[in-house]
Amino acid sequence: MSNLIDFVHQNTARDLTEMDFFKSGDTVAVSYRIIEGSKERIQIFRGDVIQIKGTGTSKTFTVRKISHGVGVERIFPFNSPAIASVKNLKKGNVRRARLYYLRELTGKSARIREKQFSKKLDASLKGKSRKMTWNWEDKVYK
């Protein structure tokens, strides 16, 4: 029985290499197909990832956005054929895997700090070949 379930999971699994890597706290734009009668269109859902749960073919992620002052959450399966693409727009600097506390926050307090690289040149190597060093900086996006 277990072999049969594993066989179904392997055959229905989707290649996830075309998706950008993202984790909880990142801002993503999910392009998904909507079929209305005989017409098909792509709609973009842009928001923050508040959780990733599950394993294998049942793995899902939840995206939350504020639309006209109302919080809207949508759960997307990773293996859904309706998802056209997922683009990671901003990397969030969070310390939790599940960001349920964002549901209670409104306005500026509901923002997530952005994780950003900055290039700084090492001043001690003046006149010599300078090497690039990467430092983390916390930045709040608007």
C-alpha positions, 0 to 999 in steps of 0.5 A: 500500500505504501509503495502505491502511495509513493508511486502516485506522489512521484508521478503527480509531483511538479518540477519546482525548479521554475519557481523562485525560492521563497520562505516565510516572511518574503513578499511574493507575486503568485501568477495563477490561471483562472478559467472562466467558461472557455476563456483562460486568464492569468491573475497575480496575487501579491502578498506576504508568505505567512506560512509554508506547511506540508511535505511532498505533493501536499505541500502548501503556502499561504499568502496574505495581502491587505485589499481595501483595508481587509486582510485576504489570505489565500492558500496555494498548493505547490503542485497545483497546475493552476500556478503559472509562476511564483516570483520572490519580490522581497526577502523578509527578515523574520524570526518565525516560520508562522507569521499569524501575528500579522493578522492582528496588526494594521497599518505600519506595524504590519510591515516586515523588515526587508533583508538586504545586502549592501556592498562595503569596501574594506578601508584598511586595504586602501591602495591595494586590491580591495575586496568586497565584503557583504554585510547584513542591513535591516531595512523596512520597506514601504 
